Amino acid sequence: MNAVLRVVVLTAIYLLVLTSLHPGDILTGLPAAPAPRVPLTAMPAVVVVPAMVWVTLLLVAGGLVLVRARDVQQRVVALDLLAVVAVALLALLSYFWDVGYYLDAAVALSLLSFVATVAAARYLASGGPFG
Amino acid sequence: MISIVLDVVGGALLVVGLTLMTISLYGVLRMPDTYSQLHA
């Protein structure tokens, strides 16, 4: 019961932080946070906020996959999966905060993830990128 | 009217994407072989 209460409280704090703080303000000192594009009772927020929580849970599960990997190939697969989940979270945050540059970050992250996976596959297959 | 339809369609697509991601992550967690995990 105590653990359930702790999980509920942590989830509430997480939701509060996720929906009230704009991380760009803290990290980059950009201008004041824009108001959320939709009120929290509207239809998209009702879908998007649980989706953000769910994607965060998927991120934790992806970390579990990464920890449980037995060899290099499984770690490459797990890192690719984590990049996909991070791109999904960035896209959801971009929609929720109505800021476009999160999508730029998502595109850059997906491109880097693709190149990294291809390079790792080449190394594992033939010992070098041009071998 | 059209915005409500767009909201519902967007929410449905979001749920479909989350479901697919969840299924794939469950497959990567549960499948034993590396190639099976790639397939997931």
Backbone of each chain as nested JSON, in Angstrom:
{
  "chains": [
    {"id": "A", "residues": [
      {"number": 1, "name": "MET", "atoms": {"N": [0.836, -1.203, 0.0], "CA": [0.0, 0.0, 0.0], "C": [0.865, 1.245, 0.0]}},
      {"number": 2, "name": "ASN", "atoms": {"N": [1.921, 1.168, 0.815], "CA": [2.85, 2.288, 0.861], "C": [3.513, 2.497, -0.5]}},
      {"number": 3, "name": "ALA", "atoms": {"N": [3.88, 1.389, -1.154], "CA": [4.534, 1.494, -2.459], "C": [3.57, 2.067, -3.494]}},
      {"number": 4, "name": "VAL", "atoms": {"N": [2.309, 1.663, -3.42], "CA": [1.31, 2.188, -4.364], "C": [1.161, 3.689, -4.186]}},
      {"number": 5, "name": "LEU", "atoms": {"N": [1.096, 4.102, -2.917], "CA": [0.97, 5.532, -2.633], "C": [2.176, 6.292, -3.163]}},
      {"number": 6, "name": "ARG", "atoms": {"N": [3.355, 5.698, -2.999], "CA": [4.572, 6.355, -3.47], "C": [4.546, 6.509, -4.999]}},
      {"number": 7, "name": "VAL", "atoms": {"N": [4.097, 5.455, -5.677], "CA": [4.027, 5.517, -7.141], "C": [3.037, 6.588, -7.578]}},
      {"number": 8, "name": "VAL", "atoms": {"N": [1.894, 6.673, -6.877], "CA": [0.887, 7.684, -7.24], "C": [1.443, 9.085, -7.05]}},
      {"number": 9, "name": "VAL", "atoms": {"N": [2.124, 9.309, -5.918], "CA": [2.675, 10.639, -5.65], "C": [3.748, 10.989, -6.678]}},
      {"number": 10, "name": "LEU", "atoms": {"N": [4.625, 10.027, -6.984], "CA": [5.683, 10.3, -7.969], "C": [5.096, 10.572, -9.337]}},
      {"number": 11, "name": "THR", "atoms": {"N": [4.03, 9.844, -9.704], "CA": [3.386, 10.085, -10.991], "C": [2.765, 11.474, -11.038]}},
      {"number": 12, "name": "ALA", "atoms": {"N": [2.155, 11.886, -9.928], "CA": [1.554, 13.224, -9.888], "C": [2.62, 14.3, -10.029]}},
      {"number": 13, "name": "ILE", "atoms": {"N": [3.753, 14.118, -9.326], "CA": [4.838, 15.101, -9.438], "C": [5.382, 15.128, -10.866]}},
      {"number": 14, "name": "TYR", "atoms": {"N": [5.528, 13.935, -11.445], "CA": [6.046, 13.861, -12.811], "C": [5.114, 14.581, -13.785]}},
      {"number": 15, "name": "LEU", "atoms": {"N": [3.807, 14.345, -13.638], "CA": [2.838, 15.0, -14.52], "C": [2.891, 16.512, -14.348]}},
      {"number": 16, "name": "LEU", "atoms": {"N": [3.029, 16.955, -13.089], "CA": [3.081, 18.385, -12.82], "C": [4.299, 19.009, -13.493]}},
      {"number": 17, "name": "VAL", "atoms": {"N": [5.436, 18.343, -13.355], "CA": [6.656, 18.88, -13.965], "C": [6.545, 18.866, -15.481]}},
      {"number": 18, "name": "LEU", "atoms": {"N": [6.007, 17.753, -16.006], "CA": [5.953, 17.602, -17.462], "C": [5.02, 18.617, -18.09]}},
      {"number": 19, "name": "THR", "atoms": {"N": [3.957, 18.976, -17.396], "CA": [2.964, 19.849, -18.006], "C": [3.11, 21.302, -17.592]}},
      {"number": 20, "name": "SER", "atoms": {"N": [3.988, 21.621, -16.648], "CA": [4.067, 23.004, -16.21], "C": [5.419, 23.634, -16.481]}},
      {"number": 21, "name": "LEU", "atoms": {"N": [6.468, 22.854, -16.571], "CA": [7.792, 23.422, -16.799], "C": [8.187, 23.23, -18.247]}},
      {"number": 22, "name": "HIS", "atoms": {"N": [8.735, 24.265, -18.813], "CA": [9.259, 24.139, -20.165], "C": [10.756, 23.949, -20.062]}},
      {"number": 23, "name": "PRO", "atoms": {"N": [11.284, 22.798, -20.442], "CA": [12.695, 22.524, -20.191], "C": [13.628, 23.469, -20.926]}},
      {"number": 24, "name": "GLY", "atoms": {"N": [13.153, 24.047, -22.04], "CA": [14.016, 24.954, -22.774], "C": [14.397, 26.181, -21.96]}},
      {"number": 25, "name": "ASP", "atoms": {"N": [13.502, 26.624, -21.082], "CA": [13.809, 27.784, -20.248], "C": [14.998, 27.507, -19.349]}},
      {"number": 26, "name": "ILE", "atoms": {"N": [14.984, 26.305, -18.753], "CA": [16.036, 25.993, -17.8], "C": [17.35, 25.746, -18.534]}},
      {"number": 27, "name": "LEU", "atoms": {"N": [17.276, 25.015, -19.633], "CA": [18.506, 24.559, -20.269], "C": [19.142, 25.643, -21.123]}},
      {"number": 28, "name": "THR", "atoms": {"N": [18.346, 26.424, -21.814], "CA": [18.908, 27.339, -22.791], "C": [18.645, 28.799, -22.474]}},
      {"number": 29, "name": "GLY", "atoms": {"N": [17.833, 29.091, -21.464], "CA": [17.534, 30.469, -21.161], "C": [16.734, 31.161, -22.251]}},
      {"number": 30, "name": "LEU", "atoms": {"N": [15.939, 30.411, -22.972], "CA": [15.095, 30.999, -24.012], "C": [13.987, 31.828, -23.361]}},
      {"number": 31, "name": "PRO", "atoms": {"N": [13.243, 32.597, -24.147], "CA": [12.159, 33.395, -23.578], "C": [11.136, 32.549, -22.837]}},
      {"number": 32, "name": "ALA", "atoms": {"N": [10.213, 33.237, -22.198], "CA": [9.283, 32.576, -21.275], "C": [8.525, 31.454, -21.97]}},
      {"number": 33, "name": "ALA", "atoms": {"N": [8.146, 30.495, -21.184], "CA": [7.5, 29.304, -21.722], "C": [6.178, 29.672, -22.365]}},
      {"number": 34, "name": "PRO", "atoms": {"N": [5.905, 29.139, -23.546], "CA": [4.592, 29.379, -24.141], "C": [3.53, 28.613, -23.369]}},
      {"number": 35, "name": "ALA", "atoms": {"N": [2.339, 29.156, -23.387], "CA": [1.244, 28.422, -22.756], "C": [0.974, 27.164, -23.573]}},
      {"number": 36, "name": "PRO", "atoms": {"N": [0.492, 26.1, -22.935], "CA": [0.127, 24.922, -23.721], "C": [-0.901, 25.296, -24.781]}},
      {"number": 37, "name": "ARG", "atoms": {"N": [-0.749, 24.668, -25.93], "CA": [-1.566, 25.058, -27.07], "C": [-3.041, 24.78, -26.819]}},
      {"number": 38, "name": "VAL", "atoms": {"N": [-3.318, 23.764, -26.054], "CA": [-4.698, 23.384, -25.795], "C": [-4.915, 23.395, -24.293]}},
      {"number": 39, "name": "PRO", "atoms": {"N": [-6.112, 23.741, -23.823], "CA": [-6.379, 23.608, -22.395], "C": [-6.346, 22.141, -21.984]}},
      {"number": 40, "name": "LEU", "atoms": {"N": [-6.024, 21.919, -20.72], "CA": [-5.77, 20.55, -20.286], "C": [-7.021, 19.691, -20.268]}},
      {"number": 41, "name": "THR", "atoms": {"N": [-8.19, 20.299, -20.449], "CA": [-9.402, 19.484, -20.472], "C": [-9.853, 19.177, -21.885]}},
      {"number": 42, "name": "ALA", "atoms": {"N": [-9.168, 19.747, -22.874], "CA": [-9.595, 19.512, -24.25], "C": [-9.197, 18.103, -24.687]}},
      {"number": 43, "name": "MET", "atoms": {"N": [-9.751, 17.728, -25.806], "CA": [-9.57, 16.361, -26.297], "C": [-8.111, 15.995, -26.556]}},
      {"number": 44, "name": "PRO", "atoms": {"N": [-7.291, 16.836, -27.238], "CA": [-5.924, 16.389, -27.509], "C": [-5.114, 16.205, -26.245]}},
      {"number": 45, "name": "ALA", "atoms": {"N": [-5.276, 17.108, -25.235], "CA": [-4.486, 16.957, -24.013], "C": [-4.88, 15.7, -23.267]}},
      {"number": 46, "name": "VAL", "atoms": {"N": [-6.177, 15.359, -23.336], "CA": [-6.624, 14.141, -22.673], "C": [-5.917, 12.926, -23.257]}},
      {"number": 47, "name": "VAL", "atoms": {"N": [-5.59, 12.996, -24.558], "CA": [-4.891, 11.879, -25.183], "C": [-3.382, 12.03, -25.03]}},
      {"number": 48, "name": "VAL", "atoms": {"N": [-2.88, 13.269, -25.16], "CA": [-1.436, 13.46, -25.278], "C": [-0.733, 13.256, -23.942]}},
      {"number": 49, "name": "VAL", "atoms": {"N": [-1.341, 13.724, -22.842], "CA": [-0.653, 13.586, -21.55], "C": [-0.522, 12.117, -21.133]}},
      {"number": 50, "name": "PRO", "atoms": {"N": [-1.573, 11.293, -21.203], "CA": [-1.344, 9.868, -20.938], "C": [-0.374, 9.238, -21.924]}},
      {"number": 51, "name": "ALA", "atoms": {"N": [-0.377, 9.738, -23.163], "CA": [0.579, 9.191, -24.135], "C": [2.013, 9.501, -23.723]}},
      {"number": 52, "name": "MET", "atoms": {"N": [2.24, 10.715, -23.185], "CA": [3.595, 11.046, -22.732], "C": [4.006, 10.167, -21.556]}},
      {"number": 53, "name": "VAL", "atoms": {"N": [3.061, 9.929, -20.644], "CA": [3.369, 9.048, -19.51], "C": [3.677, 7.64, -20.004]}},
      {"number": 54, "name": "TRP", "atoms": {"N": [2.885, 7.173, -20.976], "CA": [3.081, 5.822, -21.491], "C": [4.432, 5.703, -22.206]}},
      {"number": 55, "name": "VAL", "atoms": {"N": [4.789, 6.729, -22.975], "CA": [6.077, 6.685, -23.682], "C": [7.229, 6.715, -22.677]}},
      {"number": 56, "name": "THR", "atoms": {"N": [7.029, 7.429, -21.556], "CA": [8.063, 7.404, -20.52], "C": [8.217, 6.008, -19.934]}},
      {"number": 57, "name": "LEU", "atoms": {"N": [7.093, 5.325, -19.725], "CA": [7.175, 3.947, -19.245], "C": [7.89, 3.064, -20.265]}},
      {"number": 58, "name": "LEU", "atoms": {"N": [7.614, 3.314, -21.556], "CA": [8.307, 2.552, -22.606], "C": [9.806, 2.836, -22.567]}},
      {"number": 59, "name": "LEU", "atoms": {"N": [10.164, 4.085, -22.237], "CA": [11.583, 4.435, -22.137], "C": [12.247, 3.631, -21.017]}},
      {"number": 60, "name": "VAL", "atoms": {"N": [11.55, 3.501, -19.893], "CA": [12.078, 2.705, -18.78], "C": [12.224, 1.239, -19.2]}},
      {"number": 61, "name": "ALA", "atoms": {"N": [11.217, 0.727, -19.908], "CA": [11.291, -0.66, -20.372], "C": [12.42, -0.838, -21.373]}},
      {"number": 62, "name": "GLY", "atoms": {"N": [12.666, 0.192, -22.207], "CA": [13.8, 0.125, -23.129], "C": [15.124, 0.082, -22.39]}},
      {"number": 63, "name": "GLY", "atoms": {"N": [15.209, 0.837, -21.293], "CA": [16.41, 0.736, -20.46], "C": [16.581, -0.654, -19.893]}},
      {"number": 64, "name": "LEU", "atoms": {"N": [15.45, -1.29, -19.558], "CA": [15.513, -2.674, -19.07], "C": [16.036, -3.603, -20.155]}},
      {"number": 65, "name": "VAL", "atoms": {"N": [15.587, -3.373, -21.401], "CA": [16.099, -4.174, -22.518], "C": [17.606, -3.988, -22.646]}},
      {"number": 66, "name": "LEU", "atoms": {"N": [18.053, -2.736, -22.52], "CA": [19.481, -2.444, -22.653], "C": [20.275, -3.128, -21.548]}},
      {"number": 67, "name": "VAL", "atoms": {"N": [19.737, -3.135, -20.333], "CA": [20.459, -3.761, -19.216], "C": [20.503, -5.273, -19.386]}},
      {"number": 68, "name": "ARG", "atoms": {"N": [19.41, -5.838, -19.921], "CA": [19.334, -7.295, -20.04], "C": [20.057, -7.836, -21.256]}},
      {"number": 69, "name": "ALA", "atoms": {"N": [20.595, -6.959, -22.113], "CA": [21.244, -7.447, -23.337], "C": [22.471, -8.274, -22.988]}},
      {"number": 70, "name": "ARG", "atoms": {"N": [22.648, -9.364, -23.735], "CA": [23.732, -10.281, -23.409], "C": [24.986, -10.024, -24.237]}},
      {"number": 71, "name": "ASP", "atoms": {"N": [24.842, -9.525, -25.466], "CA": [26.029, -9.282, -26.283], "C": [25.865, -7.958, -27.034]}},
      {"number": 72, "name": "VAL", "atoms": {"N": [26.847, -7.672, -27.893], "CA": [26.881, -6.356, -28.544], "C": [25.687, -6.165, -29.467]}},
      {"number": 73, "name": "GLN", "atoms": {"N": [25.301, -7.214, -30.174], "CA": [24.203, -7.061, -31.139], "C": [22.902, -6.707, -30.436]}},
      {"number": 74, "name": "GLN", "atoms": {"N": [22.665, -7.345, -29.298], "CA": [21.435, -7.031, -28.575], "C": [21.478, -5.618, -28.019]}},
      {"number": 75, "name": "ARG", "atoms": {"N": [22.67, -5.135, -27.675], "CA": [22.768, -3.754, -27.208], "C": [22.485, -2.778, -28.347]}},
      {"number": 76, "name": "VAL", "atoms": {"N": [22.948, -3.122, -29.555], "CA": [22.66, -2.256, -30.711], "C": [21.158, -2.187, -30.955]}},
      {"number": 77, "name": "VAL", "atoms": {"N": [20.492, -3.338, -30.889], "CA": [19.036, -3.371, -31.063], "C": [18.35, -2.537, -29.989]}},
      {"number": 78, "name": "ALA", "atoms": {"N": [18.821, -2.657, -28.74], "CA": [18.195, -1.929, -27.64], "C": [18.402, -0.424, -27.797]}},
      {"number": 79, "name": "LEU", "atoms": {"N": [19.581, -0.018, -28.255], "CA": [19.822, 1.415, -28.437], "C": [18.968, 1.975, -29.566]}},
      {"number": 80, "name": "ASP", "atoms": {"N": [18.778, 1.196, -30.638], "CA": [17.9, 1.626, -31.718], "C": [16.472, 1.824, -31.193]}},
      {"number": 81, "name": "LEU", "atoms": {"N": [16.042, 0.873, -30.375], "CA": [14.697, 0.961, -29.781], "C": [14.559, 2.191, -28.899]}},
      {"number": 82, "name": "LEU", "atoms": {"N": [15.59, 2.465, -28.107], "CA": [15.55, 3.633, -27.221], "C": [15.485, 4.925, -28.032]}},
      {"number": 83, "name": "ALA", "atoms": {"N": [16.188, 4.958, -29.164], "CA": [16.143, 6.158, -29.999], "C": [14.744, 6.366, -30.559]}},
      {"number": 84, "name": "VAL", "atoms": {"N": [14.077, 5.278, -30.951], "CA": [12.704, 5.391, -31.462], "C": [11.774, 5.94, -30.385]}},
      {"number": 85, "name": "VAL", "atoms": {"N": [11.922, 5.436, -29.173], "CA": [11.049, 5.9, -28.077], "C": [11.338, 7.367, -27.762]}},
      {"number": 86, "name": "ALA", "atoms": {"N": [12.624, 7.756, -27.801], "CA": [12.961, 9.156, -27.52], "C": [12.404, 10.077, -28.595]}},
      {"number": 87, "name": "VAL", "atoms": {"N": [12.428, 9.623, -29.858], "CA": [11.849, 10.432, -30.936], "C": [10.346, 10.599, -30.725]}},
      {"number": 88, "name": "ALA", "atoms": {"N": [9.685, 9.533, -30.288], "CA": [8.245, 9.637, -30.021], "C": [7.972, 10.633, -28.903]}},
      {"number": 89, "name": "LEU", "atoms": {"N": [8.788, 10.591, -27.859], "CA": [8.59, 11.527, -26.748], "C": [8.836, 12.965, -27.194]}},
      {"number": 90, "name": "LEU", "atoms": {"N": [9.847, 13.174, -28.031], "CA": [10.113, 14.521, -28.532], "C": [8.954, 15.024, -29.393]}},
      {"number": 91, "name": "ALA", "atoms": {"N": [8.389, 14.145, -30.205], "CA": [7.266, 14.559, -31.049], "C": [6.056, 14.932, -30.194]}},
      {"number": 92, "name": "LEU", "atoms": {"N": [5.799, 14.14, -29.151], "CA": [4.675, 14.462, -28.274], "C": [4.906, 15.78, -27.547]}},
      {"number": 93, "name": "LEU", "atoms": {"N": [6.134, 16.009, -27.07], "CA": [6.422, 17.272, -26.385], "C": [6.315, 18.44, -27.349]}},
      {"number": 94, "name": "SER", "atoms": {"N": [6.738, 18.238, -28.598], "CA": [6.628, 19.298, -29.595], "C": [5.174, 19.681, -29.818]}},
      {"number": 95, "name": "TYR", "atoms": {"N": [4.304, 18.674, -29.885], "CA": [2.885, 18.977, -30.062], "C": [2.32, 19.654, -28.827]}},
      {"number": 96, "name": "PHE", "atoms": {"N": [2.709, 19.158, -27.653], "CA": [2.104, 19.666, -26.424], "C": [2.505, 21.112, -26.164]}},
      {"number": 97, "name": "TRP", "atoms": {"N": [3.778, 21.46, -26.405], "CA": [4.249, 22.814, -26.147], "C": [4.12, 23.721, -27.35]}},
      {"number": 98, "name": "ASP", "atoms": {"N": [3.754, 23.139, -28.494], "CA": [3.633, 23.904, -29.727], "C": [4.944, 24.617, -30.073]}},
      {"number": 99, "name": "VAL", "atoms": {"N": [6.05, 23.896, -29.95], "CA": [7.34, 24.425, -30.377], "C": [7.871, 23.524, -31.488]}},
      {"number": 100, "name": "GLY", "atoms": {"N": [8.323, 24.161, -32.569], "CA": [8.712, 23.388, -33.739], "C": [10.092, 22.778, -33.647]}},
      {"number": 101, "name": "TYR", "atoms": {"N": [10.972, 23.403, -32.851], "CA": [12.353, 22.924, -32.928], "C": [12.548, 21.592, -32.223]}},
      {"number": 102, "name": "TYR", "atoms": {"N": [11.573, 21.142, -31.425], "CA": [11.67, 19.779, -30.902], "C": [11.613, 18.757, -32.04]}},
      {"number": 103, "name": "LEU", "atoms": {"N": [10.854, 19.092, -33.091], "CA": [10.798, 18.174, -34.231], "C": [12.137, 18.128, -34.951]}},
      {"number": 104, "name": "ASP", "atoms": {"N": [12.852, 19.276, -35.013], "CA": [14.199, 19.253, -35.588], "C": [15.104, 18.319, -34.795]}},
      {"number": 105, "name": "ALA", "atoms": {"N": [15.006, 18.416, -33.472], "CA": [15.806, 17.521, -32.635], "C": [15.421, 16.067, -32.873]}},
      {"number": 106, "name": "ALA", "atoms": {"N": [14.116, 15.818, -33.063], "CA": [13.67, 14.443, -33.302], "C": [14.217, 13.917, -34.623]}},
      {"number": 107, "name": "VAL", "atoms": {"N": [14.191, 14.758, -35.662], "CA": [14.713, 14.336, -36.966], "C": [16.214, 14.067, -36.878]}},
      {"number": 108, "name": "ALA", "atoms": {"N": [16.951, 14.974, -36.202], "CA": [18.401, 14.782, -36.07], "C": [18.695, 13.508, -35.285]}},
      {"number": 109, "name": "LEU", "atoms": {"N": [17.921, 13.263, -34.238], "CA": [18.154, 12.061, -33.433], "C": [17.878, 10.798, -34.226]}},
      {"number": 110, "name": "SER", "atoms": {"N": [16.821, 10.816, -35.043], "CA": [16.517, 9.615, -35.821], "C": [17.578, 9.372, -36.889]}},
      {"number": 111, "name": "LEU", "atoms": {"N": [18.07, 10.463, -37.509], "CA": [19.135, 10.291, -38.509], "C": [20.403, 9.74, -37.86]}},
      {"number": 112, "name": "LEU", "atoms": {"N": [20.773, 10.306, -36.695], "CA": [21.972, 9.818, -36.007], "C": [21.811, 8.357, -35.594]}},
      {"number": 113, "name": "SER", "atoms": {"N": [20.61, 8.019, -35.151], "CA": [20.369, 6.635, -34.742], "C": [20.501, 5.676, -35.924]}},
      {"number": 114, "name": "PHE", "atoms": {"N": [19.975, 6.12, -37.083], "CA": [20.083, 5.277, -38.276], "C": [21.543, 5.069, -38.665]}},
      {"number": 115, "name": "VAL", "atoms": {"N": [22.296, 6.165, -38.708], "CA": [23.701, 6.053, -39.108], "C": [24.475, 5.198, -38.103]}},
      {"number": 116, "name": "ALA", "atoms": {"N": [24.191, 5.384, -36.812], "CA": [24.903, 4.619, -35.792], "C": [24.589, 3.133, -35.907]}},
      {"number": 117, "name": "THR", "atoms": {"N": [23.328, 2.817, -36.191], "CA": [22.973, 1.405, -36.313], "C": [23.625, 0.774, -37.534]}},
      {"number": 118, "name": "VAL", "atoms": {"N": [23.628, 1.504, -38.654], "CA": [24.266, 0.976, -39.862], "C": [25.762, 0.783, -39.63]}},
      {"number": 119, "name": "ALA", "atoms": {"N": [26.409, 1.764, -38.977], "CA": [27.847, 1.644, -38.727], "C": [28.142, 0.466, -37.81]}},
      {"number": 120, "name": "ALA", "atoms": {"N": [27.336, 0.298, -36.766], "CA": [27.558, -0.821, -35.855], "C": [27.34, -2.141, -36.564]}},
      {"number": 121, "name": "ALA", "atoms": {"N": [26.333, -2.189, -37.453], "CA": [26.092, -3.427, -38.189], "C": [27.259, -3.742, -39.12]}},
      {"number": 122, "name": "ARG", "atoms": {"N": [27.819, -2.691, -39.769], "CA": [28.968, -2.922, -40.644], "C": [30.167, -3.426, -39.849]}},
      {"number": 123, "name": "TYR", "atoms": {"N": [30.401, -2.824, -38.692], "CA": [31.531, -3.27, -37.87], "C": [31.341, -4.708, -37.42]}},
      {"number": 124, "name": "LEU", "atoms": {"N": [30.109, -5.042, -37.012], "CA": [29.875, -6.401, -36.517], "C": [29.963, -7.414, -37.649]}},
      {"number": 125, "name": "ALA", "atoms": {"N": [29.584, -6.989, -38.873], "CA": [29.555, -7.946, -39.977], "C": [30.939, -8.17, -40.552]}},
      {"number": 126, "name": "SER", "atoms": {"N": [31.724, -7.086, -40.717], "CA": [32.967, -7.25, -41.468], "C": [34.161, -6.622, -40.777]}},
      {"number": 127, "name": "GLY", "atoms": {"N": [34.022, -6.106, -39.593], "CA": [35.171, -5.605, -38.868], "C": [35.56, -4.192, -39.221]}},
      {"number": 128, "name": "GLY", "atoms": {"N": [34.837, -3.519, -40.099], "CA": [35.177, -2.146, -40.44], "C": [34.115, -1.547, -41.311]}},
      {"number": 129, "name": "PRO", "atoms": {"N": [34.061, -0.222, -41.413], "CA": [32.992, 0.403, -42.189], "C": [33.127, 0.178, -43.687]}},
      {"number": 130, "name": "PHE", "atoms": {"N": [34.354, -0.019, -44.172], "CA": [34.535, -0.21, -45.612], "C": [35.094, -1.591, -45.933]}},
      {"number": 131, "name": "GLY", "atoms": {"N": [35.123, -2.442, -44.953], "CA": [35.745, -3.745, -45.149], "C": [34.868, -4.725, -45.908]}}
    ]},
    {"id": "B", "residues": [
      {"number": 1, "name": "MET", "atoms": {"N": [-16.424, 21.635, -36.455], "CA": [-16.799, 20.251, -36.765], "C": [-15.6, 19.485, -37.297]}},
      {"number": 2, "name": "ILE", "atoms": {"N": [-14.933, 20.099, -38.281], "CA": [-13.799, 19.383, -38.876], "C": [-12.655, 19.246, -37.877]}},
      {"number": 3, "name": "SER", "atoms": {"N": [-12.544, 20.229, -36.951], "CA": [-11.456, 20.13, -35.982], "C": [-11.71, 18.982, -35.012]}},
      {"number": 4, "name": "ILE", "atoms": {"N": [-12.975, 18.742, -34.687], "CA": [-13.281, 17.603, -33.799], "C": [-12.914, 16.295, -34.487]}},
      {"number": 5, "name": "VAL", "atoms": {"N": [-13.252, 16.214, -35.773], "CA": [-12.922, 15.002, -36.528], "C": [-11.409, 14.806, -36.572]}},
      {"number": 6, "name": "LEU", "atoms": {"N": [-10.686, 15.927, -36.798], "CA": [-9.221, 15.822, -36.854], "C": [-8.654, 15.406, -35.499]}},
      {"number": 7, "name": "ASP", "atoms": {"N": [-9.229, 15.936, -34.411], "CA": [-8.767, 15.548, -33.081], "C": [-8.958, 14.056, -32.848]}},
      {"number": 8, "name": "VAL", "atoms": {"N": [-10.139, 13.57, -33.221], "CA": [-10.429, 12.154, -32.983], "C": [-9.514, 11.275, -33.825]}},
      {"number": 9, "name": "VAL", "atoms": {"N": [-9.314, 11.677, -35.095], "CA": [-8.434, 10.879, -35.971], "C": [-7.003, 10.897, -35.439]}},
      {"number": 10, "name": "GLY", "atoms": {"N": [-6.555, 12.098, -34.992], "CA": [-5.192, 12.186, -34.455], "C": [-5.018, 11.354, -33.203]}},
      {"number": 11, "name": "GLY", "atoms": {"N": [-6.008, 11.404, -32.319], "CA": [-5.926, 10.588, -31.116], "C": [-5.917, 9.103, -31.432]}},
      {"number": 12, "name": "ALA", "atoms": {"N": [-6.727, 8.708, -32.403], "CA": [-6.763, 7.294, -32.77], "C": [-5.424, 6.848, -33.35]}},
      {"number": 13, "name": "LEU", "atoms": {"N": [-4.832, 7.695, -34.205], "CA": [-3.532, 7.348, -34.775], "C": [-2.455, 7.284, -33.694]}},
      {"number": 14, "name": "LEU", "atoms": {"N": [-2.558, 8.19, -32.716], "CA": [-1.607, 8.182, -31.606], "C": [-1.71, 6.88, -30.82]}},
      {"number": 15, "name": "VAL", "atoms": {"N": [-2.948, 6.457, -30.566], "CA": [-3.148, 5.214, -29.812], "C": [-2.618, 4.024, -30.608]}},
      {"number": 16, "name": "VAL", "atoms": {"N": [-2.832, 4.05, -31.938], "CA": [-2.321, 2.957, -32.773], "C": [-0.79, 2.908, -32.705]}},
      {"number": 17, "name": "GLY", "atoms": {"N": [-0.15, 4.079, -32.787], "CA": [1.313, 4.115, -32.724], "C": [1.836, 3.636, -31.393]}},
      {"number": 18, "name": "LEU", "atoms": {"N": [1.185, 4.066, -30.316], "CA": [1.631, 3.62, -28.99], "C": [1.455, 2.112, -28.831]}},
      {"number": 19, "name": "THR", "atoms": {"N": [0.343, 1.591, -29.375], "CA": [0.128, 0.151, -29.281], "C": [1.208, -0.618, -30.026]}},
      {"number": 20, "name": "LEU", "atoms": {"N": [1.537, -0.138, -31.243], "CA": [2.568, -0.826, -32.028], "C": [3.916, -0.776, -31.307]}},
      {"number": 21, "name": "MET", "atoms": {"N": [4.26, 0.395, -30.732], "CA": [5.528, 0.509, -30.023], "C": [5.568, -0.407, -28.813]}},
      {"number": 22, "name": "THR", "atoms": {"N": [4.428, -0.497, -28.121], "CA": [4.381, -1.365, -26.942], "C": [4.549, -2.827, -27.332]}},
      {"number": 23, "name": "ILE", "atoms": {"N": [3.875, -3.222, -28.428], "CA": [3.992, -4.611, -28.88], "C": [5.438, -4.919, -29.265]}},
      {"number": 24, "name": "SER", "atoms": {"N": [6.072, -3.98, -29.979], "CA": [7.444, -4.238, -30.42], "C": [8.383, -4.308, -29.23]}},
      {"number": 25, "name": "LEU", "atoms": {"N": [8.18, -3.447, -28.222], "CA": [9.082, -3.488, -27.067], "C": [8.868, -4.77, -26.261]}},
      {"number": 26, "name": "TYR", "atoms": {"N": [7.611, -5.204, -26.18], "CA": [7.345, -6.47, -25.491], "C": [8.026, -7.624, -26.227]}},
      {"number": 27, "name": "GLY", "atoms": {"N": [7.99, -7.562, -27.573], "CA": [8.66, -8.601, -28.34], "C": [10.16, -8.601, -28.122]}},
      {"number": 28, "name": "VAL", "atoms": {"N": [10.761, -7.397, -28.084], "CA": [12.214, -7.327, -27.862], "C": [12.552, -7.839, -26.46]}},
      {"number": 29, "name": "LEU", "atoms": {"N": [11.675, -7.566, -25.515], "CA": [11.946, -8.045, -24.15], "C": [11.824, -9.558, -24.053]}},
      {"number": 30, "name": "ARG", "atoms": {"N": [10.877, -10.158, -24.772], "CA": [10.542, -11.557, -24.53], "C": [11.232, -12.521, -25.479]}},
      {"number": 31, "name": "MET", "atoms": {"N": [11.615, -12.033, -26.68], "CA": [12.154, -12.992, -27.645], "C": [13.597, -13.333, -27.299]}},
      {"number": 32, "name": "PRO", "atoms": {"N": [13.979, -14.587, -27.437], "CA": [15.292, -15.016, -26.957], "C": [16.451, -14.664, -27.877]}},
      {"number": 33, "name": "ASP", "atoms": {"N": [16.225, -14.731, -29.188], "CA": [17.316, -14.645, -30.15], "C": [17.478, -13.194, -30.628]}},
      {"number": 34, "name": "THR", "atoms": {"N": [18.675, -12.841, -31.05], "CA": [18.906, -11.479, -31.549], "C": [18.123, -11.212, -32.823]}},
      {"number": 35, "name": "TYR", "atoms": {"N": [18.074, -12.201, -33.717], "CA": [17.359, -11.987, -34.98], "C": [15.864, -11.893, -34.755]}},
      {"number": 36, "name": "SER", "atoms": {"N": [15.36, -12.65, -33.788], "CA": [13.947, -12.505, -33.435], "C": [13.674, -11.127, -32.866]}},
      {"number": 37, "name": "GLN", "atoms": {"N": [14.617, -10.613, -32.075], "CA": [14.442, -9.269, -31.532], "C": [14.458, -8.22, -32.642]}},
      {"number": 38, "name": "LEU", "atoms": {"N": [15.331, -8.417, -33.632], "CA": [15.334, -7.511, -34.779], "C": [14.009, -7.541, -35.499]}},
      {"number": 39, "name": "HIS", "atoms": {"N": [13.448, -8.766, -35.634], "CA": [12.151, -8.899, -36.284], "C": [11.082, -8.144, -35.502]}},
      {"number": 40, "name": "ALA", "atoms": {"N": [11.151, -8.224, -34.179], "CA": [10.159, -7.51, -33.345], "C": [10.315, -6.022, -33.526]}}
    ]}
  ]
}
